[in-house]
Amino acid sequence: MPVIHAADTQAHDMHGARFIPLVRPSVGSVDLCVWRVEVAPGTEGVAHRIHREEAFVVLEGGITLTIEGETAELAAGDAALAPAGSIIRLDNPAASRAVVLVNAPVGFTGELLDGTVVNPPWVN
């Protein structure tokens, strides 16, 4: 039974956020990727296009999530779904960190608005 202990994960920092991989192919997943994102206070995210759908569940604090130009405020317990191909941005304008659980299918990639493809290490 694959069990992922938080103490064994390797965090990745990018654009004012810390990505902590949980479920992914390197620990035995075939279809699913799950990671935790810790977003620093006052962070303005980087807009990017996602190539596969992505689900967000806010665990702590709150975020401002923009999907295809539509913005919503999410608090702890709230969830959102971004469809494949959409441009998204995740901000934390608050004075305290936000923690978000994210789920996406294996093979998830994104693309910055300048065309740079991002193959995030936390989903491999």
C-alpha positions in Angstrom: 0.0 0.0 0.0 1.6 3.3 -1.1 1.6 5.7 1.9 3.1 9.2 1.5 4.3 10.7 4.7 4.6 14.5 4.8 8.1 14.2 6.3 9.3 12.4 3.2 8.1 14.9 0.6 10.3 17.4 -1.2 8.8 20.8 -1.6 9.2 22.9 -4.7 9.1 26.7 -4.6 7.8 28.7 -7.6 6.1 32.1 -8.0 5.6 32.8 -4.3 4.1 29.4 -3.6 5.4 26.1 -2.2 4.2 23.0 -3.9 4.3 19.8 -1.8 3.8 16.6 -3.9 1.6 13.9 -2.3 0.2 11.4 -4.8 1.9 11.1 -8.2 3.4 8.4 -10.5 6.8 8.3 -8.6 4.9 6.9 -5.6 2.7 4.5 -7.6 -0.2 6.5 -9.0 -1.4 5.7 -12.5 -4.2 8.3 -13.0 -4.1 10.9 -10.2 -1.8 13.6 -8.9 -2.5 15.4 -5.6 -0.4 18.1 -4.1 -0.6 20.8 -1.5 0.1 24.4 -2.3 1.1 26.9 0.4 0.7 30.4 -0.9 2.6 33.1 0.9 0.7 36.2 2.2 0.4 39.0 -0.4 1.2 36.8 -3.3 0.0 37.7 -6.8 0.1 34.5 -8.8 1.3 34.0 -12.4 -1.4 33.5 -15.1 -0.9 30.3 -17.0 -2.9 27.9 -19.2 -3.5 24.4 -17.9 -3.5 21.6 -20.4 -5.6 19.2 -18.2 -8.4 20.0 -15.7 -7.4 20.9 -12.2 -9.5 20.9 -8.9 -8.7 23.1 -5.9 -9.9 22.7 -2.3 -8.9 25.5 0.1 -7.8 23.9 3.4 -6.6 27.0 5.3 -6.9 30.8 4.7 -8.4 32.1 1.5 -7.4 32.6 -2.1 -8.6 34.6 -5.1 -8.9 32.3 -8.1 -9.2 33.6 -11.6 -10.3 31.2 -14.3 -10.7 32.5 -17.9 -11.1 36.1 -16.5 -13.7 35.2 -14.0 -12.6 35.8 -10.4 -13.9 34.2 -7.2 -12.9 34.4 -3.5 -12.5 31.0 -1.9 -12.3 30.4 1.8 -11.4 27.2 3.8 -13.7 24.4 2.7 -14.5 25.9 -0.7 -13.6 24.1 -3.9 -13.3 25.1 -7.6 -12.7 23.3 -10.9 -10.6 24.7 -13.8 -11.4 23.1 -17.1 -8.6 21.9 -19.4 -7.3 24.7 -21.7 -8.3 27.5 -19.3 -6.1 30.3 -18.2 -5.9 30.5 -14.4 -4.2 32.5 -11.7 -4.2 31.9 -7.9 -3.6 34.9 -5.6 -3.4 35.3 -1.9 -4.0 39.0 -1.0 -4.4 38.2 2.7 -1.9 38.8 5.5 -1.7 35.1 6.3 -0.8 32.1 4.2 -3.3 30.0 2.3 -3.1 26.2 1.9 -4.8 24.6 -1.0 -5.1 20.9 -2.0 -4.9 20.4 -5.7 -5.9 17.4 -7.9 -5.1 16.8 -11.5 -4.6 13.8 -13.8 -1.2 12.3 -14.4 0.5 14.0 -17.4 -0.6 17.5 -16.1 1.3 20.4 -17.7 0.9 24.1 -17.9 2.0 26.9 -20.2 3.0 30.4 -19.2 1.6 33.2 -21.3 4.9 33.6 -23.1 4.6 30.0 -24.4 7.0 28.4 -21.9 5.6 24.9 -21.1 5.9 23.9 -17.5 6.1 20.2 -16.6 5.9 20.6 -12.8 8.2 18.2 -10.9 5.5 17.8 -8.1 3.3 15.8 -10.5 5.9 13.3 -11.8 
